[in-house]
Amino acid sequence: MDHYLQLRVQTESGLRIDGLRVLYKLELFPPDALLGCAVEVPTLDGNVTLQVPPKSSTGRMLRLKGRGLVSGDNVGDQYVEILVVIPADIKDEEIALYTRLQELSLSDS
């Protein structure tokens, strides 16, 4: 009888290992997700700058080719999952701007 053991490994920087793939969840504030940005993300070999495309929504997966684990001749990729988050300390002026944006989007419907 064969027994299989599946391990899930997560580094201090939040990288999760899944076979040869490396997974990372990147939290972005709404303006950065909407307009796009350059952000430093951890990899197994240190930080790299990732260009987040404009209009990125929660759940979007970005691939860093060849940044996963290496096993013999096989090299995995790293996937960065976008998570759009609302800052806890959002200011009243920012809420007013979002309210205006909502009004504009409703008037276009």
Jmol script that loads the backbone (N, CA, C; Angstrom):
load data "model"
ATOM      1  N   MET A   1       0.846  -1.169   0.000  1.00  0.00           N
ATOM      2  CA  MET A   1       0.000   0.000   0.000  1.00  0.00           C
ATOM      3  C   MET A   1       0.897   1.239   0.000  1.00  0.00           C
ATOM      4  N   ASP A   2       0.631   2.151  -0.930  1.00  0.00           N
ATOM      5  CA  ASP A   2       1.390   3.397  -1.016  1.00  0.00           C
ATOM      6  C   ASP A   2       0.728   4.470  -0.184  1.00  0.00           C
ATOM      7  N   HIS A   3       1.548   5.304   0.416  1.00  0.00           N
ATOM      8  CA  HIS A   3       1.041   6.450   1.178  1.00  0.00           C
ATOM      9  C   HIS A   3       1.610   7.713   0.554  1.00  0.00           C
ATOM     10  N   TYR A   4       0.762   8.721   0.429  1.00  0.00           N
ATOM     11  CA  TYR A   4       1.201   9.997  -0.136  1.00  0.00           C
ATOM     12  C   TYR A   4       1.053  11.078   0.906  1.00  0.00           C
ATOM     13  N   LEU A   5       2.020  11.932   0.947  1.00  0.00           N
ATOM     14  CA  LEU A   5       2.013  13.039   1.886  1.00  0.00           C
ATOM     15  C   LEU A   5       2.057  14.335   1.097  1.00  0.00           C
ATOM     16  N   GLN A   6       1.110  15.199   1.363  1.00  0.00           N
ATOM     17  CA  GLN A   6       1.095  16.500   0.687  1.00  0.00           C
ATOM     18  C   GLN A   6       1.385  17.577   1.729  1.00  0.00           C
ATOM     19  N   LEU A   7       2.421  18.358   1.464  1.00  0.00           N
ATOM     20  CA  LEU A   7       2.807  19.421   2.375  1.00  0.00           C
ATOM     21  C   LEU A   7       2.456  20.774   1.775  1.00  0.00           C
ATOM     22  N   ARG A   8       2.021  21.681   2.607  1.00  0.00           N
ATOM     23  CA  ARG A   8       1.827  23.066   2.183  1.00  0.00           C
ATOM     24  C   ARG A   8       2.831  23.901   2.957  1.00  0.00           C
ATOM     25  N   VAL A   9       3.634  24.631   2.223  1.00  0.00           N
ATOM     26  CA  VAL A   9       4.705  25.405   2.835  1.00  0.00           C
ATOM     27  C   VAL A   9       4.433  26.879   2.564  1.00  0.00           C
ATOM     28  N   GLN A  10       4.606  27.699   3.608  1.00  0.00           N
ATOM     29  CA  GLN A  10       4.483  29.152   3.438  1.00  0.00           C
ATOM     30  C   GLN A  10       5.686  29.804   4.110  1.00  0.00           C
ATOM     31  N   THR A  11       6.324  30.729   3.365  1.00  0.00           N
ATOM     32  CA  THR A  11       7.493  31.421   3.891  1.00  0.00           C
ATOM     33  C   THR A  11       7.058  32.589   4.759  1.00  0.00           C
ATOM     34  N   GLU A  12       8.013  33.184   5.460  1.00  0.00           N
ATOM     35  CA  GLU A  12       7.732  34.358   6.291  1.00  0.00           C
ATOM     36  C   GLU A  12       7.174  35.520   5.478  1.00  0.00           C
ATOM     37  N   SER A  13       7.567  35.632   4.208  1.00  0.00           N
ATOM     38  CA  SER A  13       7.103  36.728   3.368  1.00  0.00           C
ATOM     39  C   SER A  13       5.752  36.446   2.717  1.00  0.00           C
ATOM     40  N   GLY A  14       5.128  35.307   3.036  1.00  0.00           N
ATOM     41  CA  GLY A  14       3.798  35.000   2.527  1.00  0.00           C
ATOM     42  C   GLY A  14       3.763  34.188   1.244  1.00  0.00           C
ATOM     43  N   LEU A  15       4.919  33.706   0.785  1.00  0.00           N
ATOM     44  CA  LEU A  15       4.950  32.856  -0.400  1.00  0.00           C
ATOM     45  C   LEU A  15       4.451  31.466  -0.029  1.00  0.00           C
ATOM     46  N   ARG A  16       3.559  30.921  -0.854  1.00  0.00           N
ATOM     47  CA  ARG A  16       3.073  29.552  -0.643  1.00  0.00           C
ATOM     48  C   ARG A  16       3.583  28.673  -1.772  1.00  0.00           C
ATOM     49  N   ILE A  17       4.019  27.482  -1.415  1.00  0.00           N
ATOM     50  CA  ILE A  17       4.585  26.545  -2.382  1.00  0.00           C
ATOM     51  C   ILE A  17       3.525  25.507  -2.724  1.00  0.00           C
ATOM     52  N   ASP A  18       3.307  25.292  -4.012  1.00  0.00           N
ATOM     53  CA  ASP A  18       2.345  24.294  -4.498  1.00  0.00           C
ATOM     54  C   ASP A  18       3.009  23.555  -5.652  1.00  0.00           C
ATOM     55  N   GLY A  19       3.655  22.424  -5.344  1.00  0.00           N
ATOM     56  CA  GLY A  19       4.442  21.725  -6.362  1.00  0.00           C
ATOM     57  C   GLY A  19       5.619  22.601  -6.754  1.00  0.00           C
ATOM     58  N   LEU A  20       5.761  22.878  -8.046  1.00  0.00           N
ATOM     59  CA  LEU A  20       6.818  23.776  -8.502  1.00  0.00           C
ATOM     60  C   LEU A  20       6.343  25.230  -8.546  1.00  0.00           C
ATOM     61  N   ARG A  21       5.036  25.428  -8.361  1.00  0.00           N
ATOM     62  CA  ARG A  21       4.489  26.788  -8.401  1.00  0.00           C
ATOM     63  C   ARG A  21       4.652  27.482  -7.052  1.00  0.00           C
ATOM     64  N   VAL A  22       4.821  28.784  -7.129  1.00  0.00           N
ATOM     65  CA  VAL A  22       4.864  29.624  -5.935  1.00  0.00           C
ATOM     66  C   VAL A  22       3.691  30.601  -6.049  1.00  0.00           C
ATOM     67  N   LEU A  23       2.935  30.753  -4.969  1.00  0.00           N
ATOM     68  CA  LEU A  23       1.759  31.616  -4.959  1.00  0.00           C
ATOM     69  C   LEU A  23       1.938  32.742  -3.959  1.00  0.00           C
ATOM     70  N   TYR A  24       1.460  33.929  -4.319  1.00  0.00           N
ATOM     71  CA  TYR A  24       1.560  35.088  -3.426  1.00  0.00           C
ATOM     72  C   TYR A  24       0.312  35.946  -3.588  1.00  0.00           C
ATOM     73  N   LYS A  25      -0.251  36.408  -2.474  1.00  0.00           N
ATOM     74  CA  LYS A  25      -1.413  37.304  -2.501  1.00  0.00           C
ATOM     75  C   LYS A  25      -0.933  38.736  -2.285  1.00  0.00           C
ATOM     76  N   LEU A  26      -1.260  39.596  -3.244  1.00  0.00           N
ATOM     77  CA  LEU A  26      -0.831  40.988  -3.217  1.00  0.00           C
ATOM     78  C   LEU A  26      -2.026  41.878  -2.937  1.00  0.00           C
ATOM     79  N   GLU A  27      -1.995  42.580  -1.800  1.00  0.00           N
ATOM     80  CA  GLU A  27      -3.070  43.509  -1.449  1.00  0.00           C
ATOM     81  C   GLU A  27      -2.788  44.873  -2.068  1.00  0.00           C
ATOM     82  N   LEU A  28      -3.790  45.415  -2.774  1.00  0.00           N
ATOM     83  CA  LEU A  28      -3.683  46.728  -3.399  1.00  0.00           C
ATOM     84  C   LEU A  28      -4.856  47.599  -2.984  1.00  0.00           C
ATOM     85  N   PHE A  29      -4.610  48.889  -2.838  1.00  0.00           N
ATOM     86  CA  PHE A  29      -5.694  49.834  -2.601  1.00  0.00           C
ATOM     87  C   PHE A  29      -6.385  50.115  -3.935  1.00  0.00           C
ATOM     88  N   PRO A  30      -7.665  50.485  -3.909  1.00  0.00           N
ATOM     89  CA  PRO A  30      -8.425  50.678  -5.149  1.00  0.00           C
ATOM     90  C   PRO A  30      -7.749  51.567  -6.201  1.00  0.00           C
ATOM     91  N   PRO A  31      -7.156  52.732  -5.845  1.00  0.00           N
ATOM     92  CA  PRO A  31      -6.539  53.551  -6.896  1.00  0.00           C
ATOM     93  C   PRO A  31      -5.395  52.828  -7.612  1.00  0.00           C
ATOM     94  N   ASP A  32      -4.595  52.047  -6.865  1.00  0.00           N
ATOM     95  CA  ASP A  32      -3.479  51.314  -7.477  1.00  0.00           C
ATOM     96  C   ASP A  32      -3.990  50.217  -8.411  1.00  0.00           C
ATOM     97  N   ALA A  33      -5.076  49.536  -8.000  1.00  0.00           N
ATOM     98  CA  ALA A  33      -5.647  48.481  -8.844  1.00  0.00           C
ATOM     99  C   ALA A  33      -6.284  49.083 -10.097  1.00  0.00           C
ATOM    100  N   LEU A  34      -6.943  50.209  -9.953  1.00  0.00           N
ATOM    101  CA  LEU A  34      -7.617  50.844 -11.085  1.00  0.00           C
ATOM    102  C   LEU A  34      -6.633  51.448 -12.086  1.00  0.00           C
ATOM    103  N   LEU A  35      -5.652  52.170 -11.575  1.00  0.00           N
ATOM    104  CA  LEU A  35      -4.738  52.911 -12.445  1.00  0.00           C
ATOM    105  C   LEU A  35      -3.487  52.119 -12.836  1.00  0.00           C
ATOM    106  N   GLY A  36      -3.225  51.011 -12.150  1.00  0.00           N
ATOM    107  CA  GLY A  36      -1.999  50.249 -12.377  1.00  0.00           C
ATOM    108  C   GLY A  36      -0.871  50.836 -11.551  1.00  0.00           C
ATOM    109  N   CYS A  37       0.137  50.035 -11.276  1.00  0.00           N
ATOM    110  CA  CYS A  37       1.252  50.496 -10.460  1.00  0.00           C
ATOM    111  C   CYS A  37       2.422  49.525 -10.589  1.00  0.00           C
ATOM    112  N   ALA A  38       3.561  49.959 -10.114  1.00  0.00           N
ATOM    113  CA  ALA A  38       4.733  49.091  -9.983  1.00  0.00           C
ATOM    114  C   ALA A  38       4.905  48.812  -8.499  1.00  0.00           C
ATOM    115  N   VAL A  39       5.059  47.563  -8.136  1.00  0.00           N
ATOM    116  CA  VAL A  39       5.140  47.192  -6.730  1.00  0.00           C
ATOM    117  C   VAL A  39       6.194  46.098  -6.547  1.00  0.00           C
ATOM    118  N   GLU A  40       6.867  46.141  -5.418  1.00  0.00           N
ATOM    119  CA  GLU A  40       7.848  45.114  -5.076  1.00  0.00           C
ATOM    120  C   GLU A  40       7.113  43.901  -4.499  1.00  0.00           C
ATOM    121  N   VAL A  41       7.407  42.720  -5.035  1.00  0.00           N
ATOM    122  CA  VAL A  41       6.838  41.484  -4.492  1.00  0.00           C
ATOM    123  C   VAL A  41       7.973  40.514  -4.178  1.00  0.00           C
ATOM    124  N   PRO A  42       7.802  39.729  -3.115  1.00  0.00           N
ATOM    125  CA  PRO A  42       8.848  38.752  -2.773  1.00  0.00           C
ATOM    126  C   PRO A  42       8.812  37.562  -3.721  1.00  0.00           C
ATOM    127  N   THR A  43       9.978  37.013  -3.995  1.00  0.00           N
ATOM    128  CA  THR A  43      10.111  35.740  -4.712  1.00  0.00           C
ATOM    129  C   THR A  43      11.084  34.890  -3.908  1.00  0.00           C
ATOM    130  N   LEU A  44      11.277  33.670  -4.324  1.00  0.00           N
ATOM    131  CA  LEU A  44      12.231  32.806  -3.629  1.00  0.00           C
ATOM    132  C   LEU A  44      13.654  33.337  -3.738  1.00  0.00           C
ATOM    133  N   ASP A  45      13.923  34.159  -4.763  1.00  0.00           N
ATOM    134  CA  ASP A  45      15.262  34.705  -4.981  1.00  0.00           C
ATOM    135  C   ASP A  45      15.374  36.170  -4.589  1.00  0.00           C
ATOM    136  N   GLY A  46      14.433  36.685  -3.797  1.00  0.00           N
ATOM    137  CA  GLY A  46      14.450  38.093  -3.412  1.00  0.00           C
ATOM    138  C   GLY A  46      13.335  38.866  -4.098  1.00  0.00           C
ATOM    139  N   ASN A  47      13.222  40.139  -3.761  1.00  0.00           N
ATOM    140  CA  ASN A  47      12.150  40.977  -4.302  1.00  0.00           C
ATOM    141  C   ASN A  47      12.375  41.310  -5.769  1.00  0.00           C
ATOM    142  N   VAL A  48      11.265  41.426  -6.509  1.00  0.00           N
ATOM    143  CA  VAL A  48      11.283  41.901  -7.891  1.00  0.00           C
ATOM    144  C   VAL A  48      10.178  42.949  -8.037  1.00  0.00           C
ATOM    145  N   THR A  49      10.314  43.816  -9.044  1.00  0.00           N
ATOM    146  CA  THR A  49       9.296  44.808  -9.320  1.00  0.00           C
ATOM    147  C   THR A  49       8.290  44.222 -10.299  1.00  0.00           C
ATOM    148  N   LEU A  50       7.032  44.254  -9.903  1.00  0.00           N
ATOM    149  CA  LEU A  50       5.946  43.739 -10.727  1.00  0.00           C
ATOM    150  C   LEU A  50       5.107  44.909 -11.228  1.00  0.00           C
ATOM    151  N   GLN A  51       4.843  44.949 -12.529  1.00  0.00           N
ATOM    152  CA  GLN A  51       3.966  45.963 -13.111  1.00  0.00           C
ATOM    153  C   GLN A  51       2.536  45.429 -13.064  1.00  0.00           C
ATOM    154  N   VAL A  52       1.709  46.048 -12.244  1.00  0.00           N
ATOM    155  CA  VAL A  52       0.304  45.660 -12.165  1.00  0.00           C
ATOM    156  C   VAL A  52      -0.441  46.447 -13.244  1.00  0.00           C
ATOM    157  N   PRO A  53      -1.120  45.751 -14.165  1.00  0.00           N
ATOM    158  CA  PRO A  53      -1.826  46.453 -15.234  1.00  0.00           C
ATOM    159  C   PRO A  53      -3.021  47.247 -14.683  1.00  0.00           C
ATOM    160  N   PRO A  54      -3.376  48.342 -15.364  1.00  0.00           N
ATOM    161  CA  PRO A  54      -4.577  49.083 -14.968  1.00  0.00           C
ATOM    162  C   PRO A  54      -5.819  48.192 -15.024  1.00  0.00           C
ATOM    163  N   LYS A  55      -6.814  48.558 -14.224  1.00  0.00           N
ATOM    164  CA  LYS A  55      -8.107  47.856 -14.150  1.00  0.00           C
ATOM    165  C   LYS A  55      -7.964  46.427 -13.650  1.00  0.00           C
ATOM    166  N   SER A  56      -7.049  46.190 -12.712  1.00  0.00           N
ATOM    167  CA  SER A  56      -6.875  44.863 -12.129  1.00  0.00           C
ATOM    168  C   SER A  56      -7.865  44.687 -10.980  1.00  0.00           C
ATOM    169  N   SER A  57      -8.622  43.606 -11.025  1.00  0.00           N
ATOM    170  CA  SER A  57      -9.625  43.319 -10.005  1.00  0.00           C
ATOM    171  C   SER A  57      -9.144  42.204  -9.085  1.00  0.00           C
ATOM    172  N   THR A  58      -9.809  42.071  -7.946  1.00  0.00           N
ATOM    173  CA  THR A  58      -9.540  40.958  -7.043  1.00  0.00           C
ATOM    174  C   THR A  58      -9.681  39.655  -7.807  1.00  0.00           C
ATOM    175  N   GLY A  59      -8.733  38.761  -7.600  1.00  0.00           N
ATOM    176  CA  GLY A  59      -8.754  37.461  -8.250  1.00  0.00           C
ATOM    177  C   GLY A  59      -7.881  37.387  -9.490  1.00  0.00           C
ATOM    178  N   ARG A  60      -7.483  38.533 -10.030  1.00  0.00           N
ATOM    179  CA  ARG A  60      -6.614  38.511 -11.212  1.00  0.00           C
ATOM    180  C   ARG A  60      -5.289  37.860 -10.838  1.00  0.00           C
ATOM    181  N   MET A  61      -4.795  36.978 -11.700  1.00  0.00           N
ATOM    182  CA  MET A  61      -3.534  36.284 -11.459  1.00  0.00           C
ATOM    183  C   MET A  61      -2.492  36.790 -12.452  1.00  0.00           C
ATOM    184  N   LEU A  62      -1.348  37.205 -11.918  1.00  0.00           N
ATOM    185  CA  LEU A  62      -0.230  37.646 -12.738  1.00  0.00           C
ATOM    186  C   LEU A  62       0.888  36.624 -12.598  1.00  0.00           C
ATOM    187  N   ARG A  63       1.549  36.280 -13.710  1.00  0.00           N
ATOM    188  CA  ARG A  63       2.577  35.238 -13.689  1.00  0.00           C
ATOM    189  C   ARG A  63       3.969  35.841 -13.771  1.00  0.00           C
ATOM    190  N   LEU A  64       4.846  35.358 -12.907  1.00  0.00           N
ATOM    191  CA  LEU A  64       6.270  35.662 -12.972  1.00  0.00           C
ATOM    192  C   LEU A  64       6.950  34.386 -13.469  1.00  0.00           C
ATOM    193  N   LYS A  65       7.211  34.349 -14.755  1.00  0.00           N
ATOM    194  CA  LYS A  65       7.746  33.142 -15.400  1.00  0.00           C
ATOM    195  C   LYS A  65       9.124  32.779 -14.837  1.00  0.00           C
ATOM    196  N   GLY A  66       9.265  31.492 -14.492  1.00  0.00           N
ATOM    197  CA  GLY A  66      10.547  30.981 -14.029  1.00  0.00           C
ATOM    198  C   GLY A  66      10.922  31.364 -12.606  1.00  0.00           C
ATOM    199  N   ARG A  67       9.968  31.898 -11.840  1.00  0.00           N
ATOM    200  CA  ARG A  67      10.257  32.311 -10.453  1.00  0.00           C
ATOM    201  C   ARG A  67       9.770  31.303  -9.420  1.00  0.00           C
ATOM    202  N   GLY A  68       9.409  30.093  -9.870  1.00  0.00           N
ATOM    203  CA  GLY A  68       8.970  29.054  -8.952  1.00  0.00           C
ATOM    204  C   GLY A  68      10.128  28.173  -8.512  1.00  0.00           C
ATOM    205  N   LEU A  69       9.794  26.995  -8.033  1.00  0.00           N
ATOM    206  CA  LEU A  69      10.816  26.036  -7.602  1.00  0.00           C
ATOM    207  C   LEU A  69      11.471  25.386  -8.813  1.00  0.00           C
ATOM    208  N   VAL A  70      12.691  24.918  -8.599  1.00  0.00           N
ATOM    209  CA  VAL A  70      13.438  24.214  -9.634  1.00  0.00           C
ATOM    210  C   VAL A  70      13.606  22.775  -9.182  1.00  0.00           C
ATOM    211  N   SER A  71      13.310  21.841 -10.098  1.00  0.00           N
ATOM    212  CA  SER A  71      13.505  20.419  -9.819  1.00  0.00           C
ATOM    213  C   SER A  71      14.082  19.780 -11.076  1.00  0.00           C
ATOM    214  N   GLY A  72      15.375  19.547 -11.064  1.00  0.00           N
ATOM    215  CA  GLY A  72      16.044  19.016 -12.251  1.00  0.00           C
ATOM    216  C   GLY A  72      15.963  20.022 -13.385  1.00  0.00           C
ATOM    217  N   ASP A  73      15.393  19.598 -14.516  1.00  0.00           N
ATOM    218  CA  ASP A  73      15.246  20.484 -15.669  1.00  0.00           C
ATOM    219  C   ASP A  73      13.939  21.287 -15.621  1.00  0.00           C
ATOM    220  N   ASN A  74      13.094  21.021 -14.653  1.00  0.00           N
ATOM    221  CA  ASN A  74      11.791  21.690 -14.572  1.00  0.00           C
ATOM    222  C   ASN A  74      11.863  22.926 -13.686  1.00  0.00           C
ATOM    223  N   VAL A  75      11.298  24.010 -14.186  1.00  0.00           N
ATOM    224  CA  VAL A  75      11.243  25.259 -13.425  1.00  0.00           C
ATOM    225  C   VAL A  75       9.788  25.718 -13.372  1.00  0.00           C
ATOM    226  N   GLY A  76       9.314  25.995 -12.173  1.00  0.00           N
ATOM    227  CA  GLY A  76       7.941  26.466 -12.013  1.00  0.00           C
ATOM    228  C   GLY A  76       7.845  27.976 -12.139  1.00  0.00           C
ATOM    229  N   ASP A  77       6.637  28.476 -12.113  1.00  0.00           N
ATOM    230  CA  ASP A  77       6.366  29.906 -12.174  1.00  0.00           C
ATOM    231  C   ASP A  77       5.815  30.380 -10.834  1.00  0.00           C
ATOM    232  N   GLN A  78       5.872  31.675 -10.627  1.00  0.00           N
ATOM    233  CA  GLN A  78       5.230  32.274  -9.466  1.00  0.00           C
ATOM    234  C   GLN A  78       3.979  32.998  -9.945  1.00  0.00           C
ATOM    235  N   TYR A  79       2.896  32.840  -9.205  1.00  0.00           N
ATOM    236  CA  TYR A  79       1.643  33.507  -9.522  1.00  0.00           C
ATOM    237  C   TYR A  79       1.302  34.481  -8.406  1.00  0.00           C
ATOM    238  N   VAL A  80       0.969  35.710  -8.806  1.00  0.00           N
ATOM    239  CA  VAL A  80       0.608  36.757  -7.856  1.00  0.00           C
ATOM    240  C   VAL A  80      -0.880  37.024  -8.024  1.00  0.00           C
ATOM    241  N   GLU A  81      -1.643  36.794  -6.956  1.00  0.00           N
ATOM    242  CA  GLU A  81      -3.086  37.028  -6.977  1.00  0.00           C
ATOM    243  C   GLU A  81      -3.387  38.413  -6.408  1.00  0.00           C
ATOM    244  N   ILE A  82      -4.145  39.202  -7.154  1.00  0.00           N
ATOM    245  CA  ILE A  82      -4.510  40.549  -6.732  1.00  0.00           C
ATOM    246  C   ILE A  82      -5.674  40.492  -5.753  1.00  0.00           C
ATOM    247  N   LEU A  83      -5.557  41.229  -4.661  1.00  0.00           N
ATOM    248  CA  LEU A  83      -6.648  41.410  -3.697  1.00  0.00           C
ATOM    249  C   LEU A  83      -6.819  42.909  -3.480  1.00  0.00           C
ATOM    250  N   VAL A  84      -7.958  43.451  -3.897  1.00  0.00           N
ATOM    251  CA  VAL A  84      -8.220  44.876  -3.704  1.00  0.00           C
ATOM    252  C   VAL A  84      -8.819  45.049  -2.311  1.00  0.00           C
ATOM    253  N   VAL A  85      -8.194  45.925  -1.514  1.00  0.00           N
ATOM    254  CA  VAL A  85      -8.624  46.131  -0.132  1.00  0.00           C
ATOM    255  C   VAL A  85      -8.920  47.610   0.113  1.00  0.00           C
ATOM    256  N   ILE A  86      -9.803  47.856   1.041  1.00  0.00           N
ATOM    257  CA  ILE A  86     -10.138  49.225   1.451  1.00  0.00           C
ATOM    258  C   ILE A  86      -9.302  49.547   2.688  1.00  0.00           C
ATOM    259  N   PRO A  87      -8.581  50.671   2.675  1.00  0.00           N
ATOM    260  CA  PRO A  87      -7.775  51.020   3.851  1.00  0.00           C
ATOM    261  C   PRO A  87      -8.663  51.267   5.070  1.00  0.00           C
ATOM    262  N   ALA A  88      -8.192  50.852   6.229  1.00  0.00           N
ATOM    263  CA  ALA A  88      -8.959  51.027   7.467  1.00  0.00           C
ATOM    264  C   ALA A  88      -9.054  52.499   7.866  1.00  0.00           C
ATOM    265  N   ASP A  89      -8.069  53.292   7.485  1.00  0.00           N
ATOM    266  CA  ASP A  89      -8.033  54.695   7.906  1.00  0.00           C
ATOM    267  C   ASP A  89      -8.425  55.642   6.766  1.00  0.00           C
ATOM    268  N   ILE A  90      -9.435  55.245   5.982  1.00  0.00           N
ATOM    269  CA  ILE A  90      -9.858  56.063   4.849  1.00  0.00           C
ATOM    270  C   ILE A  90     -10.441  57.390   5.350  1.00  0.00           C
ATOM    271  N   LYS A  91     -10.079  58.464   4.673  1.00  0.00           N
ATOM    272  CA  LYS A  91     -10.487  59.809   5.090  1.00  0.00           C
ATOM    273  C   LYS A  91     -11.853  60.169   4.511  1.00  0.00           C
ATOM    274  N   ASP A  92     -12.523  61.115   5.157  1.00  0.00           N
ATOM    275  CA  ASP A  92     -13.842  61.569   4.700  1.00  0.00           C
ATOM    276  C   ASP A  92     -13.773  62.106   3.274  1.00  0.00           C
ATOM    277  N   GLU A  93     -12.675  62.789   2.938  1.00  0.00           N
ATOM    278  CA  GLU A  93     -12.524  63.328   1.578  1.00  0.00           C
ATOM    279  C   GLU A  93     -12.465  62.209   0.544  1.00  0.00           C
ATOM    280  N   GLU A  94     -11.819  61.106   0.903  1.00  0.00           N
ATOM    281  CA  GLU A  94     -11.738  59.969  -0.012  1.00  0.00           C
ATOM    282  C   GLU A  94     -13.108  59.314  -0.185  1.00  0.00           C
ATOM    283  N   ILE A  95     -13.847  59.197   0.905  1.00  0.00           N
ATOM    284  CA  ILE A  95     -15.203  58.634   0.827  1.00  0.00           C
ATOM    285  C   ILE A  95     -16.073  59.514  -0.064  1.00  0.00           C
ATOM    286  N   ALA A  96     -15.916  60.837   0.048  1.00  0.00           N
ATOM    287  CA  ALA A  96     -16.680  61.759  -0.798  1.00  0.00           C
ATOM    288  C   ALA A  96     -16.348  61.542  -2.275  1.00  0.00           C
ATOM    289  N   LEU A  97     -15.077  61.295  -2.587  1.00  0.00           N
ATOM    290  CA  LEU A  97     -14.688  61.035  -3.972  1.00  0.00           C
ATOM    291  C   LEU A  97     -15.299  59.724  -4.486  1.00  0.00           C
ATOM    292  N   TYR A  98     -15.287  58.685  -3.662  1.00  0.00           N
ATOM    293  CA  TYR A  98     -15.897  57.417  -4.067  1.00  0.00           C
ATOM    294  C   TYR A  98     -17.405  57.579  -4.258  1.00  0.00           C
ATOM    295  N   THR A  99     -18.023  58.384  -3.402  1.00  0.00           N
ATOM    296  CA  THR A  99     -19.453  58.653  -3.542  1.00  0.00           C
ATOM    297  C   THR A  99     -19.728  59.331  -4.879  1.00  0.00           C
ATOM    298  N   ARG A 100     -18.890  60.288  -5.238  1.00  0.00           N
ATOM    299  CA  ARG A 100     -19.050  60.984  -6.520  1.00  0.00           C
ATOM    300  C   ARG A 100     -18.827  60.026  -7.691  1.00  0.00           C
ATOM    301  N   LEU A 101     -17.844  59.157  -7.588  1.00  0.00           N
ATOM    302  CA  LEU A 101     -17.610  58.154  -8.627  1.00  0.00           C
ATOM    303  C   LEU A 101     -18.831  57.231  -8.787  1.00  0.00           C
ATOM    304  N   GLN A 102     -19.417  56.846  -7.677  1.00  0.00           N
ATOM    305  CA  GLN A 102     -20.604  56.000  -7.730  1.00  0.00           C
ATOM    306  C   GLN A 102     -21.755  56.723  -8.414  1.00  0.00           C
ATOM    307  N   GLU A 103     -21.932  57.991  -8.078  1.00  0.00           N
ATOM    308  CA  GLU A 103     -22.980  58.781  -8.709  1.00  0.00           C
ATOM    309  C   GLU A 103     -22.761  58.870 -10.219  1.00  0.00           C
ATOM    310  N   LEU A 104     -21.509  59.069 -10.633  1.00  0.00           N
ATOM    311  CA  LEU A 104     -21.190  59.158 -12.056  1.00  0.00           C
ATOM    312  C   LEU A 104     -21.479  57.842 -12.775  1.00  0.00           C
ATOM    313  N   SER A 105     -21.101  56.733 -12.143  1.00  0.00           N
ATOM    314  CA  SER A 105     -21.325  55.425 -12.794  1.00  0.00           C
ATOM    315  C   SER A 105     -22.809  55.102 -12.867  1.00  0.00           C
ATOM    316  N   LEU A 106     -23.607  55.528 -11.875  1.00  0.00           N
ATOM    317  CA  LEU A 106     -25.046  55.282 -11.911  1.00  0.00           C
ATOM    318  C   LEU A 106     -25.735  56.139 -12.966  1.00  0.00           C
ATOM    319  N   SER A 107     -25.228  57.336 -13.205  1.00  0.00           N
ATOM    320  CA  SER A 107     -25.838  58.208 -14.188  1.00  0.00           C
ATOM    321  C   SER A 107     -25.569  57.752 -15.611  1.00  0.00           C
ATOM    322  N   ASP A 108     -24.536  56.891 -15.796  1.00  0.00           N
ATOM    323  CA  ASP A 108     -24.228  56.359 -17.118  1.00  0.00           C
ATOM    324  C   ASP A 108     -25.082  55.136 -17.461  1.00  0.00           C
ATOM    325  N   SER A 109     -25.772  54.572 -16.469  1.00  0.00           N
ATOM    326  CA  SER A 109     -26.535  53.341 -16.697  1.00  0.00           C
ATOM    327  C   SER A 109     -27.837  53.598 -17.406  1.00  0.00           C
TER     328      SER A 109
END
end "model"
wireframe off; spacefill off
backbone 0.3
color backbone group
